[in-house]
Amino acid sequence: MTYPLGHLVAVGGAEDKGTDLEKGILERNRLNFFELGILKTIVNLIGAENPRVEVVTTASSIPDEVGENYLSAFEKLGCTNVGHMRIRTREDAALPEYLERLGTCNCVMFSGGNQLRLSSIFGGTDFLDILRRRYEAGELTIAGTSAGAMAMSNTMIYEGNAATANLKGEVKITTGLGLLHNVIIDTHFDKRGRFNRLAQAVAAQPGAIGIGLGEDTGVIVSHGHELKAIGSGSVVIIDGKNIEHNNIADIAFGKPISVENITVHIMSGGDGYDLETRQFIGAEITIDDRD
């Protein structure tokens, strides 16, 4: 099997960018952003000196504000070669300027917003073909937060109220960008109580592994199947391979689902997970044994 040579970074949303624009929080410790934050990790992962980063705000309803927010954040990290791809339509995605920039940059960062905009605008385009080809060749790091993370997989949740996610039919699934296979990603996982939402998606497709990303938390994906947790929160893995009883195919829409023997792992920063072997890999622990 041939594995992708590039890296994916999927972020659960609300990553610390040294600003309060998206979260509306007046007081926040900025130290984590500058020293250990997720954007810093992305910059280090790219590996190039002053890398060319393109921020894609297609999913957002406020693309200009979000674009400026990211440009400012990357600049604080020493990245001055950053552009904003303001792609709003499929026609925009086909513009030669954007295709040329995509073909020469080191990293693409997809913002949050509405993931259905990403799949409907980029699906089947030359833009997506170039993105996938350069990622597989190891020429491009692709990062995405919130909607930008959820759209990475071939199966994508696009709607589902957490309060009713235990009821059949309340979780809506479609095709994502197909950069990551046999997984389903959900974001803002802890804060918005989305366990049942991801569990129903996995129950409907037990061959897929659910990845629930907390806010200011993410995973680095290497070789298309090796996950490493990063950030300040938790990553929840939901594995349906060993499901036994599963009533989702037999009950009426609107009825509660029941699922037996679903497997759950909780990862924190540094922990790993192999999507192929479905194996949890704990981080090395250093014990400070002082008297």
N, C-alpha and C positions, 0 to 999 in steps of 0.2 A: 504494500500500500504506500502511496505517495502522500506525505504529510505537508501541509502548508509551512512555509519557512518564515513567514511573518508572524507578528503578534497581534492579538486582539486584547483590548482592555474594556471590559464591560463594567459600568459604574451604576450603583443603585440610585443615583440622583442626589441633589443637594450637597455635592462635593464642595469642600471649602475652597473658595476661589479668592479669599481675602476681601470679600465684599458682601453686602447685605441685600443686593438687588433681588435675588430670586427667593431668599428664605425669609426676609423681613425680620431678621434677628438683630437687635441693637447691640448686644454684647456678645462677642465671640473671641475665643483665643486664636490668634492668627499663627501661633508658632507651628502648629501641626502642618499648616499649608506650606509654609516656607521650608520646613526641615523634613517633614515626613509625609506631606500631603500627596494625594493621588495625582494631581497634575504634575507635581515634581517627579513622581514615579514614571509617568508617561514620558516626560522629557528625557529622563535618564535612559529609558528603554529604547528610545529612538536611536541614541548613540552618536548622532551626527553633531558636529559643531554648529551652533546657531541653526538648527534644522528649519526647513520650510514646513510650516504647519498650516493646513487649511481647515477653517471652522465652517461646518455646514449647518445652517440653522433652518433647514427645510421644515422640520417638525414643529418649530416654534410659531406661536401667534404674534410674538414680538421680536422678529428676527434682528432688527437693528440694535435694540437694547441688549439682547443676548450676545450678539456678535461683538459689540463693544466691550461687554463684560469679559468675554474670553480673551479678546485681544489684550486688554489691560492685565488680566491675570497672567497670561503667558509672558508679557513684557516684564512683569515683576520677577519672573523666574529667569530672566535674561534672554528670552526668545523674542527677537525683534523682527524676525522674518516670518510674520504670521499674516494670513489673508482670510477674508470672509467671503465664502461662496453663498450668495443670497439667491438660492435656487427655490423658486416658488411653484414652478410648473414643469411638466415634462419637456416643454419647449426650452425652458431655461437649462434643463439638464443636458440638452443636446448642443448647447452653444459651444463653438470651437474654443473660446477662451477658457471655459471651465474644464473641458476635456484636456486641453494642453496643460493647465495648472495641475490637474489630477495626475497627469502622466509624469510630472517632475517633482512633486512634493515628497516629503519624507513621512508625513503623518496627516491623517484626516480625522477630525474630531466632530462627531455628530452630537448636536445638542439635544436637550429634552423637548417635550411637547406632545404631539400626537403621532404615534408610531404608524398609524394607517397612512399618514401623509408620506412617510418614507417609502413604504412598500408600494403605494399606488403611483408615486412620482418616479421612483428609480427602477421599479420592476421591469425587466426586459430591455433596459437601455444600454447603450454603449458605455455610459458612465459606470453602471454597475459591473459590466464586463471588465473594464479597465481596472476598477477598484479590486475586484476579485483576483484578476490575473496578477496584479502587482503584489497583492498580499500573499498569494500562494508562492510567488517567486522570491519572497523575502525582501522586497523592495519598499514595503509600505507597512507602517504601524497604523492600525485602525482603532480608534477609541470612540466610545459612545456612552452617554449618560442618560438615565431614565428611558425615554422613548428610543433614544439612539442605541441603548444597550438591548432593549427588548426586540428591536428589529434585526439584530445580528443573526438570529437563528433561522432555520428553515421553517419552523413552526412558531407562530407569534400570537400571543394574547393581544387583542385590540380593544376589548371591552369586558367589564365584569365588576359589578358592585360587590365589595367585600362583605357587606351585610347579608347578601343573599347568595353568596358563592357556593353554598352547600346544596343549592337546588339545581337540578339538571337543566341545562340550557342557558344558565345565567352567565356562563363564561364563554365569550366568543373568541374563536381562533381562526386565523388565516395564515397565509404564507408570508414569511419575512424575506430578508435579503439573502439568506442562504449562505452566510459566511461561516456558520457554525452548525453542525448537523446533529440530529438526534438529541437536541436539548430544547427546553422551553424556559425563557428567562422572564422573571418578574422583578419589578423594582419598587423602591419605597416600601420594602417588604414588611419590616417590623412596624414602622410608624402607621401604615395604612391597613394593617391587619390582613394581609393577603395570603395567609397560609392556605385557607380553604380554596381560594381562587386557583392557586398553582396546583394544589392537590387534585382538583377536579380536572384540570388540563392534563395532568399525568395519568389520571384514571382513564381518561378518554384515549390516551396514547401511551400505554405503559412502556413501550420501547424507548420513549424519550425520557431524559433525566431533567427534572425541574431544578432551576437555579434561582433561588430567592436572594436578592441583593438588598441589604439594608442601606440606609442613606449614609453618604460619605464612606462608602464601602464598595469594593469591587473585586473582580478577578482578572488576573492576567492569564490569557490562554496561549500556550505555546504548543507548536506542532499539531494544532487543531484538537487536542484532547487533554492536555495537561493543564490543570487549573492551579493557580496560587492565589490565595485570599490576600487582599490588601485593604488598608483603610482602618477606620476606627470602630467599625461595628461587626456584625455577623453575616456570614453567607450560609444559607440553608439549602441543603441538597435533598431533593425528594426523588427517590428511586422506586419505580413501580415494577421492576423486573420480577419480584417475588410475590406480587399481588395474587391472592387466591380468590376469595369472594369479591365480586365487583358487579353491582347491579345497574351500572349506568346505561347499559344498552337496553335494559328491559323495563325500566320505569318510565312513566309519563313525564313530559316536560313540566317543570315546576315542582317536582317531588324531590325529597332529599336523597342524596346518594349515600351509599354505604360501601366501604372499601376495606378489605382485610389485608393485613401484613404489608403495608406500605413502609418503606425504610426511609428514615430521616437522619441526616448528619448535620451538625452545626460546626461551621468553620470560623476561626478568627484569623487575624493577620498572621501570615506565614504558613498556615496550614495548606495542604494540597489535596487534590482529588483527581483521579484518572478516569476520564469519561469512558475509555475503552474497557478497562478492567473493573470499573465501578468500585474503586478502592479509595478509601480515605487515607491520607498520608499526613500525619501530624507533624507540626513544626518541631525542630530541635529545641529542647528546653535546657537552658543553662540555669543551674541552681546555685545561688550565692549562699554557700554554707558558712555563715559567720557565727561565731560564738556570741 
